[in-house]
Amino acid sequence: MGMKAILRSLALTLLLAASAAGQCALCYRTAQSLGAARGRILNSGILILGTPPLVILTGFAFLIHRRNRR
């Protein structure tokens, strides 16, 4: 798996995460009661909080892949 494949996988994951923003029942109801503008802000916050774990996981996967290649 090359670097291009890893970047494609990351981009696809981010695109899918953006479409699923705020889909849990609690987040959906909260966003619905806040209104459209504040709901978008809530969804952005959810994505911002989810990004660091995804980046860390991708980094570990890259390190493991790199170590196994040697």
N, C-alpha and C positions, 0 to 999 in steps of 0.2 A: 504494500500500500504506500503510494507516494504522497508527497506533500500536497499535491493537487487534489488527490482523493480525500485527504483529511480536511482540506479547506472546503471542498464541496460538501462533505458531510456536515461540517460545522454550519455552513450557510443554509443547508436544508433544514437542519435542526432549528436554527434561529427563525427561519420562515414559518415553520410549523408551530413554533412556540408563540410567534406573534399572532397567528390565527386562533390559538387556543387561549389567548390572554383573558383572564378573569372568568373562566368557565366553571369554577367550583361553585356550589350553591350559595355559600356564604358571600363570596366575592360578587357573584352575579346580583344577588339581592341588595347588597350594599351599594353597588354601582348603579343599580336601577333606582334606588331611592335617592341618590345624590343628584341625579341629572346627568345629561350627556357630557358636558365639559368635565365635570369632576369625575365621572366614570372613566373617561379616557385617561385622566391623570392617575387614577387608581390602577388602571391596567398598565400604564407605563411604569409605575412604581413596582408592580409585581414582576414585570420583565426585568427591571433594573436589579431587583433583589435576586432574581434567578440567574442572572448572567455570571456572576463570580463563581458559583459552584460549577457551572457548565465549563467555564474557562479552565478552572483547576482540573476538572476531570479530563478535559481534552489534553492538557499538559501532561498529566500522568500517563494517558494512553500513548502520547507521542514518545515520552521517555521510555516506556515499556517496549514500544515498537522499535525504537532506536537501539535499545540494549539487546533485544533479541536478534536484531539484524547482524550484530557483530559476531 
